[in-house]
Amino acid sequence: MRPGRALVSAGVLAAVLLAGCTDGASEPVPAAEPGGQPTTSAGPEDEQPEPEPEREPEPELVVVGHASEPPLRLSSSTSARLVGGEVTRWRGRRVVATGPVERRLRAVERDPGTVAVVPVGAVRPTVVVARVDGRDPVRDDPRAVDLTVVGDVMLVRGVPDPWRALAPTAARLRGADVTVGNLESTLSLDGAPTQGGDSFGATPVLLGPLRRAGFDALSLANNHAGDFGERALLDTVRTLRASPIGVFGAGPDRAAAGRAAYVERSGVRFAFVGFNAIGETPRATPSSPGALSVRMPPRTGPRLVEADLRHVERTIARAGERADVVVALPHWGTQYTHRPEPVQRTVARRLVAAGADLVVGGHPHWVQGVDVVDGVPVAHSLGNFVFDMEFMEQTLEGVVLEATFWGSELKAVRLVPYAMDPTTFAPRFVRGERVAGILADVWSTSTGPYAVSGAS
């Protein structure tokens, strides 16, 4: 730089600094940062707006009805009116759309004539969610995992063709993520029949129809798994353990009989535990084969044997340490009645306290009522699924239990009625008045949210 230019620049700089000291309206020169760069102060036009925090989406609101009522089928416009609180009565039902969510749910659970509007996340198995334009907000959610449980499966004796008996319902069973049932026979004939003409035995060929029908796990905790003696029982357990179908409820000793069957779907791990309270199949002991058993009325003792039940409680608790959902399948009760024994309700409370997330019983050959214990449904009997009992209408009827879980949370339970053909013993799902009649038998002895007016 030439000397003359440097002098001029220094003079100009001095004048600017002076002006900065004497003119209050002028902007001060910013101070330098320790690193030598001056700080700057942005004007209003340079300020950047603060990013707005992301808002969580509003929870979906749904309409729910009483557990004993068929699910409502709404159009989107009708749903919008109900959800928006535009009506307080709809088709003879009271509509509760405001107030604490728990109070709304309880209003529905107490009164079949009430429907309520709740967030879908609050839905529980003691209410039934309405479908909107054919969509089920619970079952059609990406988080949903569906479990199907059927009643007693007996595919021999008078059943002419096992696959023909299972085929009419197979598509629905296969459509579930997990399907489980109670197998009332052996898969081996290596032994003498122990119950005469009521001994139910088959061969491993039966695995084909069972697998094609969609079964993922089968219980042997019943009074027919031992119908051809010890060797046949152990053969049956080994055959199932070597197959894609899980097995539980029986084994070479009590520890094996109490081993849960585990099935995992979509990140949710299910554990299935079963026990037999009817007898006939030997009771597994620490050193002998048989079924996991609980001695209790009406068939295996005048009173409940505490040691047996405590062992089952520990078995359920251990299964809960390895699984997200524990399902207990007791074989209990009195045949040919819709009414559970009082001891069933006592035992059910203990199973839930031990960690069971769902309890589904069998053996009575008729449907029985549904209770709720601490929010957990207890279905005392689903009736026969396939069984050659054509001598009563009730032994040819039953319900499939369909449960939907979001993770470990049970969100919905549906009972789907069917009736068996009296010749092929194939169950077929029914409609109309037959549905109402079968479900009326269930509700007649149900309690709590599943009870209808006048039921116990």
Secondary structure, DSSP 8 states (H G I E B T S, - for coil): --HHHHHHHHHHHHHHHHHHHH-TTS-----B-TTS-B-----GGG--------------EEEEEETTS---EE-HHHHHHHHTT--SEETTEEEE-SS-HHHHHHHHHH-TTEEEEEEGGG--TTEEE-EETTB-TTTTSTTEEEEEEEEEE--STT-S-HHHHHHHHHHHHHHSSEEEEEE-SBS---S--SSGGG--B--GGGHHHHHHTT--EEE--STTTTTTHHHHHHHHHHHHHTSSSEEESEESSHHHHT--EEEEETTEEEEEEEEE-S-SS-B-BTTB-EE-B---TTTS-SS--HHHHHHHHHHHHHHHHH-SEEEEEEE-S-SS-SS--HHHHHHHHHHHHHT-SEEE-B-SSSB--EEEETTEEEE--BBEEE----SSSGGGEEEEEEEEEETTEEEEEEEEEEEE-TTT--EEE--HHHHHHHHHHHHTT--GGG--TT--
